[in-house]
Amino acid sequence: MNRNFGREKRLLTPRQFTAVFDSPSGKVPGKNVLLLARNNDLEHPRLGLVIGKKSVKLSVQRNRIKRVIRETFRLSQADLVGWDIVIIARRGLGELENPELIRQFGKLWQRLARNRAKTPMPAETGVSDKPHA
């Protein structure tokens, strides 16, 4: 599996985000973050980030956090195949240093991968973001 992080590995449209928000099949709460996940029936995981000004004031901090999260996701994506994942930032995330962010997200990805192993999910029925022929 390639470890790149191209467009196909990102949640891009509001519809894709809404599908995860409306029916998450996995939730992993962290100290300053909430991770929601949903089965995507694809050969790769996809990631979406919700890091607002309310939870992380400075844009430089928001951008740094996004870079660190994307990198930890990129390195862990082999364990996360088949998930659409949305990360929601909470207050205090901006105060964490990069090594702490890396450690925290490493643990979150492992917990999500374990959730996947424990409960085989049925194929989702509902809104698909795949184009119709």
C-alpha positions as CSV (number, residue, x, y, z in Angstrom):
1,M,0.0,0.0,0.0
2,N,1.4,3.4,-0.9
3,R,1.7,5.9,1.9
4,N,0.9,9.1,0.0
5,F,-1.9,11.4,1.1
6,G,-3.5,12.5,-2.2
7,R,-7.0,13.8,-2.9
8,E,-8.5,10.3,-2.8
9,K,-7.5,9.9,0.9
10,R,-9.3,13.1,1.9
11,L,-12.9,13.9,2.7
12,L,-13.6,16.8,0.4
13,T,-17.3,17.5,0.2
14,P,-19.9,18.5,2.8
15,R,-21.8,15.4,1.9
16,Q,-18.8,13.1,2.8
17,F,-18.4,14.9,6.2
18,T,-22.2,14.7,6.9
19,A,-22.2,11.0,6.2
20,V,-19.7,10.5,9.0
21,F,-21.4,12.9,11.4
22,D,-24.8,11.4,10.9
23,S,-23.9,7.7,11.3
24,P,-20.5,7.1,12.8
25,S,-19.8,3.4,13.3
26,G,-16.8,4.2,15.6
27,K,-16.0,6.9,18.1
28,V,-12.7,7.4,19.8
29,P,-12.5,10.3,22.3
30,G,-9.1,11.7,23.1
31,K,-8.0,14.4,25.6
32,N,-8.5,17.4,23.3
33,V,-10.0,15.7,20.3
34,L,-12.9,13.5,19.1
35,L,-12.4,11.0,16.3
36,L,-15.5,9.8,14.4
37,A,-15.3,7.0,11.9
38,R,-17.6,5.3,9.4
39,N,-17.2,2.4,7.0
40,N,-16.4,3.6,3.5
41,D,-16.2,0.3,1.4
42,L,-13.0,1.6,-0.2
43,E,-9.5,0.1,-0.4
44,H,-8.1,3.1,1.6
45,P,-9.0,5.3,4.5
46,R,-10.1,8.9,4.1
47,L,-9.5,11.8,6.5
48,G,-11.3,15.0,7.3
49,L,-10.3,17.6,9.8
50,V,-12.5,20.0,11.7
51,I,-10.3,22.5,13.5
52,G,-12.1,25.7,14.1
53,K,-11.0,29.1,15.5
54,K,-13.1,28.5,18.6
55,S,-11.0,25.6,19.7
56,V,-7.6,26.7,18.3
57,K,-7.3,30.5,18.1
58,L,-4.2,31.1,15.9
59,S,-4.0,30.0,12.3
60,V,-0.4,29.0,12.6
61,Q,-1.4,26.6,15.4
62,R,-4.3,25.2,13.4
63,N,-2.1,24.6,10.4
64,R,0.7,23.0,12.5
65,I,-1.9,20.7,14.0
66,K,-3.3,19.7,10.6
67,R,0.2,18.9,9.3
68,V,1.0,16.7,12.3
69,I,-2.4,14.9,12.1
70,R,-2.0,14.3,8.4
71,E,1.5,12.9,8.8
72,T,0.5,10.5,11.6
73,F,-2.5,9.4,9.5
74,R,-0.2,8.9,6.5
75,L,2.0,6.6,8.5
76,S,-0.8,4.7,10.0
77,Q,-3.2,4.4,7.1
78,A,-2.4,0.7,6.4
79,D,-4.2,-0.1,9.7
80,L,-7.1,2.1,8.9
81,V,-8.3,0.7,5.6
82,G,-12.0,1.1,5.0
83,W,-12.7,4.0,7.3
84,D,-13.8,7.6,6.7
85,I,-12.5,9.5,9.6
86,V,-13.3,13.0,10.9
87,I,-11.2,14.6,13.6
88,I,-12.9,17.3,15.6
89,A,-10.6,19.5,17.6
90,R,-11.4,20.7,21.1
91,R,-10.0,23.4,23.3
92,G,-6.5,22.9,24.4
93,L,-5.3,21.1,21.3
94,G,-3.3,24.1,20.2
95,E,-1.2,24.1,23.4
96,L,0.2,20.6,22.8
97,E,3.7,20.4,21.4
98,N,4.3,18.3,18.3
99,P,5.8,15.2,20.1
100,E,2.7,15.1,22.3
101,L,0.4,15.4,19.3
102,I,2.3,12.6,17.5
103,R,2.0,10.4,20.6
104,Q,-1.7,11.1,21.2
105,F,-2.7,10.5,17.5
106,G,-0.6,7.3,17.3
107,K,-2.7,6.0,20.2
108,L,-5.9,7.2,18.7
109,W,-5.2,5.4,15.4
110,Q,-4.3,2.2,17.3
111,R,-7.6,2.4,19.2
112,L,-9.5,2.9,16.0
113,A,-7.8,0.0,14.3
114,R,-8.6,-2.2,17.4
115,N,-12.2,-1.2,17.2
116,R,-12.2,-2.3,13.6
117,A,-10.7,-5.7,14.5
118,K,-13.3,-6.3,17.3
119,T,-16.5,-5.5,15.4
120,P,-16.8,-6.5,11.7
121,M,-19.1,-3.8,10.3
122,P,-21.9,-4.7,7.9
123,A,-22.0,-2.8,4.6
124,E,-23.5,0.6,5.2
125,T,-26.8,1.4,3.5
126,G,-27.5,5.0,3.0
127,V,-26.0,8.0,1.3
128,S,-23.1,7.2,-1.1
129,D,-20.8,9.9,-2.4
130,K,-19.9,7.8,-5.4
131,P,-21.1,9.2,-8.7
132,H,-24.0,7.5,-10.4
133,A,-23.5,6.1,-13.9
